[in-house]
Amino acid sequence: MRNLGPPLIFLVLLLLGWDVLHLQIANGSISSPREAGARLVALMSGARFWADVGETGFAFVIACLLSIMFGVLIGVGLGLSRLATEAFEPILVTFYSLPKVILYPLVLLAFGLGASAKIAFGVMHGLVPMALLTRNAIAEIKPVYLRSANVMQLDGFATLRLVLLPAVLPELVGGMRIAFSLSLLGVLIGEMFAAKRGLGFAAMNAMGLGDINTILAIGLFLGTFSVLANVMMLSVERSLRHVHSNSVTQAA
């Protein structure tokens, strides 16, 4: 429950600011939180909304899993090799600094319209941060862990599975939180540009129709989902850090 405090305070302040902004703009350009909530309830009663949720959710889950899996593998490889870090880390940083929108035509040429393009766009957003955070966590592992693996004569895979990943697990969960949010953002942006289903497409369609209530209702749904998911992952991360800290203290 302690972890719920800051996110709930943030949500309350956000809703208050939203309501104040609505009252200041008298021309109806921004709906009130109450109106957006009512519109969201109406949307949730229809099958089309949940079909869009399912479409976005499927692409997001695949993109998030791929970002985490390949991000960890790339990060471990960079963390264990200084040469690989010097050669590839600047490339990753430069790639991630590019506006992803300019790469979307290439994504469409490679994957076509559909779920594959959205997944690729989500991976483009989530993979690099996951890789860099994993690389930093591996690089900061205490040398005693690696010496212990050598003493036990563990091979590379066993060292990774039994020593490296458990040692950096709290940092990996923190990286997963970031990959989670960025992968979702990438999928939604992909749906806005080239899709016929999904929450991103629904928001873009509502924008074209000037339907402010629907836009804000979708934003309210996505924001609530993201905050709750991040609270859960933050709780897991803090628990793992506490357990890891206690185990290090006992070992010392």
C-alpha positions in Angstrom: 0.0 0.0 0.0 2.9 2.4 0.7 3.9 2.2 -3.0 0.4 3.4 -4.0 0.9 6.8 -2.3 3.0 8.8 -4.9 1.0 7.4 -8.0 -2.3 8.2 -6.4 -1.1 11.7 -5.4 0.0 12.2 -9.0 -3.3 11.1 -10.4 -5.3 13.3 -8.0 -3.1 16.3 -9.0 -3.4 15.5 -12.7 -7.2 15.3 -12.4 -7.4 18.5 -10.5 -5.2 20.3 -13.1 -7.3 18.8 -15.9 -10.5 20.1 -14.2 -9.0 23.6 -13.7 -7.9 23.7 -17.3 -11.4 22.6 -18.4 -13.0 25.4 -16.3 -10.5 28.0 -17.7 -11.3 27.1 -21.4 -15.0 27.9 -21.7 -15.4 27.0 -25.4 -15.5 23.2 -24.7 -12.2 22.4 -26.3 -11.3 20.2 -23.3 -13.8 17.9 -21.7 -13.9 17.7 -17.9 -12.7 14.5 -16.2 -16.3 13.6 -15.4 -17.3 13.8 -19.0 -14.3 11.8 -20.2 -15.0 9.2 -17.5 -18.7 9.0 -18.7 -17.5 8.6 -22.3 -15.1 5.9 -21.2 -17.9 3.9 -19.5 -20.0 4.2 -22.7 -17.1 3.0 -24.8 -16.4 0.1 -22.5 -20.0 -1.1 -22.9 -19.4 -1.7 -26.7 -17.7 -4.6 -28.4 -15.7 -2.4 -30.7 -13.7 -0.8 -27.9 -12.7 -4.2 -26.5 -11.7 -5.4 -29.9 -9.4 -2.3 -30.2 -8.1 -3.1 -26.7 -7.4 -6.7 -27.8 -5.7 -5.5 -31.0 -3.4 -3.1 -29.1 -2.8 -5.5 -26.3 -1.7 -8.3 -28.5 0.8 -6.1 -30.4 2.0 -4.5 -27.1 2.6 -7.8 -25.3 4.6 -9.2 -28.2 6.6 -6.0 -28.6 7.3 -5.8 -24.9 8.5 -9.4 -24.6 10.7 -9.0 -27.6 12.2 -5.7 -26.3 12.9 -7.3 -22.9 14.3 -10.6 -24.3 16.6 -9.1 -27.0 17.4 -6.1 -24.8 18.7 -8.4 -22.0 20.7 -10.5 -24.5 22.3 -7.5 -26.1 22.9 -5.8 -22.8 24.6 -8.9 -21.4 26.8 -9.2 -24.5 27.8 -5.5 -24.2 28.4 -5.7 -20.4 30.7 -8.7 -20.7 32.8 -7.2 -23.5 34.5 -3.8 -23.5 35.2 -4.1 -27.2 31.6 -4.8 -28.0 30.6 -1.8 -25.8 33.0 0.6 -27.5 31.9 -0.7 -31.0 28.1 -0.9 -30.6 26.9 1.3 -27.7 27.4 4.5 -29.7 25.4 3.0 -32.6 22.5 2.1 -30.2 22.6 5.5 -28.6 22.6 7.3 -32.0 19.7 5.1 -33.3 17.7 5.7 -30.2 18.2 9.5 -30.5 16.6 9.5 -34.0 12.9 10.4 -34.2 11.3 7.0 -34.8 8.6 8.6 -37.0 11.1 9.2 -39.8 11.8 5.4 -39.8 8.2 4.4 -40.1 8.2 4.2 -44.0 11.0 1.7 -43.8 9.1 -0.3 -41.2 6.1 -0.4 -43.5 8.2 -1.5 -46.4 9.8 -4.2 -44.4 6.7 -5.5 -42.5 3.7 -4.1 -44.4 0.5 -3.0 -42.8 -0.8 -4.9 -39.8 0.3 -6.2 -36.4 3.9 -6.8 -37.6 4.6 -3.2 -38.2 3.1 -2.1 -34.9 5.2 -4.7 -33.1 8.4 -3.6 -34.8 7.7 0.0 -34.0 7.1 -1.0 -30.3 10.4 -2.9 -30.2 12.2 0.0 -31.8 11.2 2.1 -28.8 11.7 -0.4 -26.0 14.7 -2.5 -26.9 17.5 0.1 -26.7 16.8 1.4 -23.2 16.5 -2.2 -22.0 19.8 -3.1 -23.6 21.6 -0.1 -22.2 20.2 -0.5 -18.7 21.2 -4.2 -18.7 24.6 -3.4 -20.0 25.2 -0.9 -17.1 23.9 -3.4 -14.6 26.2 -6.1 -15.8 29.2 -3.8 -16.0 28.7 -2.7 -12.4 28.6 -6.3 -11.0 31.1 -6.8 -8.2 34.1 -8.8 -9.5 33.6 -11.3 -6.6 30.6 -12.8 -8.4 32.6 -13.6 -11.5 35.5 -14.9 -9.5 33.0 -17.2 -7.7 31.7 -18.5 -11.0 35.3 -19.2 -12.1 36.0 -21.1 -8.9 32.9 -23.2 -9.4 34.0 -23.8 -13.0 30.7 -22.7 -14.4 30.4 -22.4 -18.2 29.1 -19.3 -19.9 25.4 -20.2 -19.8 25.5 -21.4 -16.2 27.3 -18.2 -15.2 24.7 -16.1 -16.9 21.8 -18.1 -15.4 23.1 -18.7 -11.9 25.3 -15.6 -11.2 24.8 -12.6 -13.5 21.1 -12.5 -14.0 20.2 -13.0 -10.3 22.8 -10.4 -9.3 21.2 -7.7 -11.6 17.5 -8.8 -11.3 16.4 -5.7 -9.5 18.0 -3.5 -12.2 16.4 -5.7 -14.9 12.9 -5.2 -13.4 13.6 -1.4 -13.4 14.5 -1.7 -17.1 11.4 -3.7 -17.7 9.3 -0.8 -16.4 10.9 1.5 -18.9 10.6 -1.0 -21.8 7.0 -1.6 -20.8 6.0 2.1 -21.1 8.1 2.8 -24.3 6.9 -0.3 -26.1 3.3 0.7 -25.4 4.0 4.2 -26.7 5.6 2.7 -29.8 2.7 0.5 -30.6 0.2 3.3 -30.1 2.2 5.6 -32.4 2.4 2.8 -35.0 -1.4 2.4 -34.8 -1.9 6.1 -35.4 0.1 6.1 -38.6 -1.0 2.9 -40.3 -3.6 0.7 -38.8 -7.3 0.0 -39.1 -7.8 -1.3 -35.6 -6.5 -0.5 -32.1 -6.7 2.2 -29.6 -4.1 4.4 -31.4 -6.3 4.2 -34.6 -9.4 4.9 -32.5 -7.8 8.0 -31.0 -6.6 9.2 -34.4 -10.0 8.6 -35.9 -11.7 10.6 -33.1 -9.1 13.4 -33.6 -10.2 13.6 -37.2 -13.8 13.9 -36.2 -13.1 16.4 -33.5 -14.4 14.0 -30.8 -12.6 15.4 -27.8 -14.5 13.2 -25.3 -13.4 10.0 -27.0 -9.8 11.1 -27.3 -9.6 12.0 -23.6 -11.5 8.8 -22.6 -9.0 6.6 -24.4 -6.2 8.6 -22.8 -7.8 8.1 -19.4 -8.0 4.3 -20.0 -4.4 4.1 -21.1 -3.1 6.3 -18.4 -4.9 4.3 -15.7 -3.6 1.1 -17.1 0.0 2.4 -17.3 0.0 3.8 -13.8 -1.4 0.6 -12.2 1.0 -1.6 -14.1 4.0 0.6 -13.2 2.9 0.5 -9.5 2.9 -3.3 -9.6 6.3 -3.5 -11.2 7.8 -0.8 -8.9 6.6 -2.9 -5.9 8.3 -6.0 -7.3 11.5 -4.0 -8.0 11.6 -2.6 -4.5 10.9 -6.1 -3.0 13.8 -7.6 -5.1 16.1 -4.8 -4.1 15.3 -5.4 -0.4 15.8 -9.1 -0.7 19.1 -8.6 -2.7 20.4 -6.1 -0.1 19.6 -8.5 2.7 21.4 -11.4 1.0 24.5 -9.2 0.3 24.5 -8.1 3.9 24.3 -11.7 5.2 27.0 -12.9 2.8 29.3 -10.1 4.0 
